[in-house]
Amino acid sequence: MTFFKWGVIGMKKTTGVIVFILLFFVSVFFGQYRGLTFEEWKTVLEYGTVQEKAMALEALGNFNLKESETLVYGYLKSPERELRLTAVWALGQLQSEMAANEIVWMLGSENDVRVDGSLVNIGSVAVKPLVIKLKLTELTADVDEGLRISQILMNIQAPEGLVEVSKFLSGLLSAPLYRQKAVDMISQIGPKAVDPLITALQTATSDEAVIQLMSTLATIKDTRSLPAIYMYVSSPSPEIRAVVANALGKIPAALNTDYLISLMRDINKDVQIQAIVSIASLKDPAAVVFLLSALNNENPFIRAYSAYALGEIKDVRAVYQLINLLNDDVILVIEDKTTGKKEQKRVFQFAADALKKIGDPRGLEELKKRGLDK
């Protein structure tokens, strides 16, 4: 089937796909392609014009012979671009292992779909050099080329390739220009990437790798990843603990609230806030008592985000303490990590918003008295 996926490039149109399929298999079966034998195509390749040689290379890609592979391989260095790229296409049809490395290193200099398609057809042999090339794009900040290589690896579907793609894409989740593209591609990988990502997470040797892998698993939202994520709840790195808290808010499960309540007591403010925001995502009433206690925290960010979480849970037990928080006039500078935009907001505004969401008459009446009901 790969022939029709990539093989149509550069070929003349036929009057019917069914007829074309039949003629293709009959001609190759009898040692011919388009009416010429293998030896005749060799003659065309030796003496023909550039256009005729291109046809010969295309034809040789349909003769599954070692000699055919060797002949076509010799044209990867041709000064004629069309001959180089037709050779690339033909070597993909032959699933040439000997050409894999060389074709990979054409990426960046040859922006042609035949290069991509050839590597997909060659398959797993091309994964190792593709991964090296992908890592280089990170060092050179060539995101578009990295996305192109990622798509090739996703099409090949080799587990080791999917892990590297997932790590690369997770690094783009904080880049506004590429975030949506990264999310879309990660969702395409989906469950197929979970097991290799878990394995990579369990054997990761750097904090950066752990953060990237966990962020990707959080985006995929598969509960199979939770046991591996739980292992990092007590990580010595506050950055990792914050990512754990974030992931637990994106992958709903019964045990998550207990872990997040524990992270609410973390010594690091950012970890505490992320845990509270994740509790808000889960909307679990089991956390209400702990959130009510946090409304008295000396840190105004903790007070504000605890009010926000209580509003998401919509538990009437929070009404009176949220009314008390309406007197909190501390100004906070809130930054949207996705867009980088900052805005000022007072703590009492979080409380007012929460009371509106809960909708209890006592809270709504108090908001009306204070002119905060709009």
N, C-alpha and C positions, 0 to 999 in steps of 0.2 A: 504493500500500500504506500510505502514511502515514495515509490516511483512517481505516483500521481500527485503526491503532495509537493514534491520539489521538482519532479522531472518535466513539468510542463513549461518551465522557464526556457525560453529561447527556441521552443519547438513550433513547427507549423501546426495550425489548427486542423483538426479532422472533422469529418461530417457527423461522426457519432462516437460517443465514448465507448459503447459496447463493441463496435467494429474495431476501434483503435486497440482495445484490450486484447481482442482475439488475434489481430494481426501481430501485435507485439510478441505475444507468447509463441505463436506459430513460427515467426521469423527467427527468434532467438533459439527456439528448440532445434531448428534445422541449421544452426550455425550462421544465420544471416540476420541482418538488421537493416530494414528498409531496402531489402533486395540485394544488398552487398554482403559478401562474406567477410570474415575477420581479416583475412589476408588482403582483400581488396581495400578495406578501410585503412589498413596499414600503408598501402600504396598511396592512398589519398593523403594521409597524414604526412608522408614523406615529400610528395611533389605538389600538392595542391596549393591553391591560394589561401590567404588568411581565412576567408569565409569557408572554404572547403575543409581546411584543417579543423576549424571549429566544429563543423559537422562531423568530422571523423572522430574527434575527441568525445563528442557527445555520444556517438555510436559505440565507441570502445567502452564507454561506461556501462554498456548493457551486455558486455561479454564478460562473464565472471571467470576470467582467466588471469593467472599471475602475470603473464606477459602483457596483457592489456593494462594491468595496474602499473607495471614498470614503464610502459610507453607513455601513459598519461602523466605519471608522476614527473617525468622529465620536462613537462611544459609548465610546471609551477613557477619556473624562473623565466618564462618567456617574456621578452620585451613588449610583446603585443598584449595589452590588457585583456582583450576579449578571449584570447587563447588561454591566458592564465586563469580567468574566471570560469571558462568552460571546463578546463582541467579540474578546477576545484569542484565543480558540480559533478563531473564524471567520477571523481575519486569518492565523493559522497555516495554515489550510486553503488560503487564497488565496496563501500564500507571499509575503505583503506586505512588500516592501522598505521602503515608506514608514513602516511601523509598527515595524520592527525595533528602532530605538533606544529608542523609548518603552516597548516591552514589556520590554526589558532592564532599564530603570530601575524597573520594577515589582518586580523581584527585591529581596527584603528587606522590602518592605511587603505583598506578596501571596504568601502561602505556599500556592500552589495548583498542582497538577500541570498545569493547563491553560496556565499561563505557561511552564513548562519545555517542554511538548510543542510549543507554538506556536513557540518559538525554534528547536527542533530542525527543525521543518518549514520554517521560513524559511531556515535554513541559513547559508551562508557570510557573507551580509550582516550577520548578527548577531554575527559573531566579534569584530570590532574593539571594539564597546561592551562585549561580554562580557569581553574581556581587561582593559579598563579597570576594570570592576566587580570582576574577580578580584583585580587588584592592590590595589584599595581594601580588600578583605577582609583582606589581609595587614597593611595599615596599621592597621586597626581591630581586628585579632586575632580576627575573626569566622570561625573555622575551619569551622564547620558550613556557613555560607553559601558559603564558598570551595569546599567539597566539592560543594555543590549545583551551583554554576556550572561546576566542573570536569567533573561528569558530563554537563552539557548540551554543553560543548565536545567531550567525548569522543564523544558521540552524533553531533555534526555532522561530526567527523572531518577538519576542515580542518587542514593541517599547522601553520600558524602558531598555531592554537589549541592543538594538542597540545603544542607546545613550551612554551607558557606554563603549561599544566596540569602538565606534567612538572616544571617548575621549582618550581611551587607545592607539588606533592606531595613533591618531594625535600626541601623545607624542613621537612616533617613527619616525616621519617625518624628524627630525633633526639628526637621528642616521644612519650613512652611511650603516652599516651592515644590518639594518632592513628596511630602507626607502622604497625600492621597494616593499617589501612584504606588508608593511603597505599601500602603495598606491594601490596595487592590491586588497587588502581586502576592502579598503574603496570604491573602484570602484564597487566591488561586492555588497556592501550595497546599494550604489547609491541613487536614489530618495526616496527609502523607509525610509531612515534615515533623510531626510531633515526636515519634519515637527516636529518629536520629538527633533531633534537637535536645531531647531529654538526655540521651547518651552524652552528647557534647556538653551539656550543662553539668552533668555529674562528674565529668573529667576536666572541666575548665580550670585553667591555671592562673588566670588573671581576673581581677575585678571587672575590668572592661568587658571581657568575654562573657562573664556571668550576667552583667547588666544587659548586654545586647541579646543574649539568648533568652533571658527571662522576659524581656520586653516583647520579643517576637512571639513567645508562647502565650503571653497575655493577649496579644492581638488575635491569635488563632482561637483562643478561648476554649480549649479542650481540657476537660477535667482530668484526663490522664496525666497531665503535667503537674498537678497539684502536689503529689508526694515529693517530687524533686524540688519544687518551690518552697515547701515547708522546711526543707533542710537548711534554708538560708535565713530563717526568721531570726536566728541569734547570730548572724554574721557580724564580725567585728567592724565591718564597713557600714557606716550610716547610709551611704549611697545605695548599697545593695539592699539594706533593710527597707529603704523607701520604695525601691522597685518591687520588693516583695509585697509591701502594703498595696501598691498600685495594682499589681497582678491579682491579688486576692479580691479586689473590688470588681475585676473584670471577668472572673471565672467563678460564677456563683456555686457555692457548695455549703453544706451544713456546718462544717468545721471552721469555715473561714472567719466567722464572727469572733470566735474565741481567740484566734490568732491575732485578729485586728484589735481586740480589746487589750491584749497583751502589748501590742505595738503602740497603743495609745499612751502607755506608761513609759515609752522609750525616753532615753535621756536627750535625744536629738529632736529639736522642734519640728524640723521638716518631716521626719518620720512620723511624729505624732499627728501632724496635720494631714499627711497622706493617708494614714490609717483612718482618721475621722471622715475624710472625703470618700474613702472606699466603703466605710460603713453606710454612708449616705446612699451609695450606689446599691448596696444590698438591701437597704430598707428593712433591716432586721430589728424588731422591737426588743430583742434580747439585749441590745446595746443601750437602751434608753437610760437606764440608771447610771451608767458610766458617763454618758453624754451630759446628763444633768449635773453630775459632779464637775465635769469639765467646764461648765458655764461659769464656775468660780475660779478658774485657773488664772494665775497672775499674768499669763501671756495673752494679749488681746486677740491674736490670731487664733489661738486655741478656743477662746470664748466664741469668736465669730463663726468659725467653721463648725463648732459643736451646735450652735444655733441653726446653722444651715442644715446639718444632718438631721436634727430633730424635726425640721420642717419637711424634709424628704420622707421621714418615717411617719409623720402625721399622727403622733401619739398625744392625746389630750393631757397626759401626765406632765407635759412640758409647759403648759400654758402659763402658770403663775411665775415660774422662774424666767420664762421668756419675757413676761411683762416687766419683771424687775430689770431685765437687761436693756429695756428701752431707755434707761437712764445712762447707758454707757456711750459716751460721746467721743471715744478715742478714734482717731482717724488712721485708717490702714491704707497702705499702697498695695494694691492687688495687681499681680502680673499674670497675664494669660501666657502660659508657657508655649502654647501652640503658635500664637501670633506675635508674642513679644510685647503686646500692648499693655500699658499700665493705666490704672484708674484708682481714684481715691474713693474710699467707702468707709463710713463709720460703723462701729460695732452694732449700734442700735438698729441700723438698717437691715442687718442680717436677722436680728430678732423679729423685726416687723415683717419681713418677707416670710419667715417661718410661721408666724401667727396667721398670716393670710392663707398659707397652704393648709394649716391644720383646720382652719375654718370654725373653731369653737366660738360661740357667741361672746364669751367672756373676753377673749383676746381681741375679737373684732370691735367690741365696744370700747375697749381701752385705746385701740388704734384710732378710732373715730374721735375720741376725746382729745387726743394729741395731734390730730390733723395728719395722721400717718396712714390713713385708709385709702389713699389714692394710689 
